[in-house]
Amino acid sequence: MNNEIIIIMGYPASGKTVIAKEYEKQGFRRINRDNLGGSLGDLVKHVERQYSENGTTLFVLDNTYPTVESRQSIIKWAHDNDFKINCKHITIEVGDALYNASKRLIDTYGKLLNPEEIKKTKEVGVYPPVVIYKYRKTVQTPKKEEGFHSVEKIKFKRIIDKTEYKNKAIILDYDGTLRKTKSGERYPSTPEDIEILPNRAQVLKDYQNRGYLLLGVSNQSFVAKGDFTLEELIECFDNTHKLLGIDFEYAFCPHSAFPQICYCRKPMPGIGVEFIERYKLDPSQCIMVGDMKVDNTFANRCGFQFVHADEFFR
């Protein structure tokens, strides 16, 4: 049987396009909903048209295909028309998909988009994190019993070019990691409320002397709540650096904590991806220092090592 359909399924931002393009080089006709529009079921019409009008006998369809039902129309068409149909199922951790979605934004726009910008964009393949989480809840693992001739799992693996990405950094959380408050509150309300925790400056300067960049990342949903203005928040960051005696670049997420509407709020990896791309960091040489579970998850999604603040600064 020379007639063949390959369907490549998996999470949004899992690398389906990369694999599909390899099949295109081998003579397969690519049928993709992002390019053609419509529903997954509508794609069968495009396959039928290419087959009946142009005699195309090799197709690759790279779409999410989350459920058994979403795959049935193309499987039925393949069997009705004497086509072999094979499934390539990309398996990927949700954190890797979020990383890829963040990188796609940076590659396309040169930055992460805020929630309003994501809503307004017409760019194909740009969506909020909820799309990835929704897929995780709905996906049904493909099986041969559905009608596939074969099902192959392809494990996603991130490849870092270490000839280009070779720099190293210490990425730092702020509250509970670098500073505490004189008032006893979890977060400072004014620059004067900030107190630097012990041993911070000495340890960080030692790492700087060893060639590490210092970078900061913080969640600050108080801006979205209206508790602080951006100017007041930046004053607190500036005074933190002044008290440390060390100045370095930082980024923060000012958006609401829930629902997850952006890629910049830890444990989303967005800010880490920005740093990796801007400074050509080798993630395996970078250390994320924090004091909360979200810091650890953020580090894992970025490929950084994680060290708790208590251990790092002891």
N, C-alpha and C positions, 0 to 999 in steps of 0.2 A: 504494500500500500504506500504510494508516494504522496497521497494527499495527507496533510498533517496540520493540526492546529495545536499550538502551544499556548496555554494560558499561564501567565505569571501573576500570582496573587500574593497579597500580603498587606501589612500595615500601610497607611499613607506614609510617605517619606521613608520607605524601607529599601529603596534602591531598585525598584522594578524597571525603571526606565533604562538604567545602565545595562541590565541583562537583555532587555528587549532590543536595544540597539545592536547588541552582538548578534542576535538572530537576524536583524535587518541586513547586516553585512553578509549573511549567509543566503540572502534571497527571500526571506520571509516578509510578507506584507504586514505592517504594524497597524492594528486597529485599537485606538485608545479613546476612551470617553472624554478625557480632558481636551483632546484636539477636535473631536467630532460632535461633542455634546450629546444630549439625550440620556436615556437610562441604560443600564447594563443590558437589558433585554433588547434595546434598539440596535445594539452593536451587531446582532445577528443579521439584521437587514443589510448592514454594510458588508459583512462577509458574503452574504448571498449575492449581492450586486457585483462584488469583485469576482466572485466565482463564475457567475452566469454570463457577465458581460466581457470580462477580461481573461477568463480561464485561470485565475490565480488558484494555486493549490497548496500554497504554504502561507500560513497565517500565524502571527504572534499577537496575543491580546494581553496587555499589561494593565490590569485594573485590580481594584481591591478584592472583588468577589468574596464578601465576608461570609455569606450563608450558602447552604446547600441549594436553596431556592434560587439565589442569584446566579448560580452556575448552571442550572438545569437547561435553560433555553439554548445555550451554545453547545452543551453536551448532546442534547437531542438532535440539533441540526447536524452535528458531526456524524452521529450514528445514521441519521436518515440519508446522508449524502456520501457515505462510505469514506469518512475521514477518520484517521487516527487522531485522538485528542489526548494530550499529555499535560499534566499539571506540574508546574514548578512553584513550590510553596516556600516563599522567603520567610524564615523564622528570625525574629528580631526582638530584642528587649524593648519595652516601651520607652525607656530612657534613650536608647539609640535612635528611635524614631523621632523623639522630641529634639535630640541633638541635630539630626538631619534637617528637620523642619526649621530650626533656628539658623542653621548654616545656609539653607536656601534663601531665607530672608536677607541675610548678610550678603550673600553672593549677588542677589538681585537688586537690593536697595542700598547696600553699603552699611546697613544698620539693622537692628531689630525694629520692628514696627510696634507702635503702641496699639492697644485694643481698638481704638477708633480707626486707626489707619488700616488695620487688618480687615475691619468691616467694610471699609470703603474701596479697597483695592479690587481691581478686576483681573489681577494676575492669576493665571491658572496655577494651582498647586499652593496657594497661600490660604491658610485657614487657621482658626484658633486651636489651642491645645485640646479642646473638648472633642474635636473630630477624631483625634488619635485615641483618646480614652473611650469614646463611643465604640470605635472599632474593636477595642480589646473586649468590651462587654458582649458584642454581637457575633464575633467571628466563630465559625464552625470549622474545625479542622477538616481538610479535604481527604476523601478516601476513595480507593478504586471502586468500591461498591456503588458510587454515584454514577459510574459509567466511564471513568477515565481508563485509558490503557495503562497509564503509569502515574504515580505521584512521587515526586522527588522533593525532599526537603533541602533547601539551600540556606545554610546558616549565614546571616549577615556578619561580616567582619570588617571593622574599620581599618583602613590602611593609611598610615601616616608616613609621609615622605620625610625621613629624618635628616636628609641632606638640606631640606628647606626649613622644616619645623624642628629646630634644635636648641631653642632657648629654654630657660627654666625660670620658675617663679614661685614665690610664696603668695598664695591668695588668702586674704584675711577677712573673716567676719569682724564685726565691730562690737556690738553689745554682748557682754559676757565673755568676749574673746580679747579685745583690746582695752575695753573701758567698762567701768561701772558708774553708778550715780551716787553722789553724796546724799541725795534724798532717800535712797533705798528703793526707789522705783526701778523697774526693769529697764526703762529707756529714759534718756535725759530729755528734760523739757526745755532746758536752756543751756547755752555753752558753759555757763558757770557751774552747772550741776555735774559736770564730767570729771571723773577721776580715772587716771590711767592705772591699770592693774600692774602688779609687780613684775619686774624683770623683762618687760616688753621691749623697751628701746634697745637694751643691750643685745638681746637675742636677735632682733631683727637686723641690727647693724652688722652682727656677725654673718648673717646670711647674705646681706648685701655685699660684704667683703668677699664672699665666696662666689659671687657672680649671679646671685638670684635677683630677679626683679621683684619688687613688692607691689601688690595690687590688692585693692579692697573691693568687697562686694557685700551689699546689705539689703535687707527687706525693710521698707519704710512705708507701710500702708497708712500711716498716720496722715500722710498728705491727702490720700483719697478720702479719709474720714473727715478732713478739715481741721484736724488737731494742730497741724503745722503748715506753714507756707513752705514752698521750696527754698526761699531765702533763709528762713529760720533753720531749716534742716541742714542746709549747706554751712551755715555758721557753726553748727554743732560738729560737723565733719572737720571743718577748718580748725576749730579749737582742739579737737582730738589730735590732729597732726601737730599742732603747735606744742601741745603738752608732751607728746611723744618726742618731739625734736626731729621728726622724720616726715618728709612730705612725699607722697606717692599718689598715683592715679587710683581713683575708685569709681565705682558705678553703683547705683542703687535702683530698686524698683519702687515707684511711688503708688502703684496700683492696689486695688482692693485685694485682700487675702483670698476671699471666696466670692464667686466661683473663680476658677483658674482661667483667666482671660488673656494672659500675656505669657511670653516666653522668658521674661526677665526676672520673675519672682522665684527665688529658690524654693523648692528644689528643681525648678525648671533650669535647664543648662544654658540658657541664652547668653547671659553675661559672660560665662566661662568660654563659650564658643567665640564671642566677640574678642575676648582677650587672646585666645589661641590664634585667631586669624590676624589680629592686629600686630601681635608681637612674635608670631611664628613660634609659638611655644610647643615643645614636645610634652604632651600631657603626662607621660610616664615619669618625667623629671620634675613635675610640679606637685606642690603640697598645698592642700586646702586645710586651713586651720580654723576650727570653729568649736562650738559647744553644744550644738543641737543636732537632732536627727536630720533635719532638712539640709544642714551643711554636709553631712555624710552622704546623703543621697545625691546632692548637687555634685559632690566630688566624684562619686561613682559614675554618674551620667557623663561627666566631662572627661573621664579617664584619669583624674588626678588621684594621688594618694590622699588619704584623710588622716589627720592627726588631731586628737582632741586638744583644745587650748591648754588644759591643765598639764598634759604631758609635754606639749611642745615648749612651754615656757617655764617648766619646773627647774 
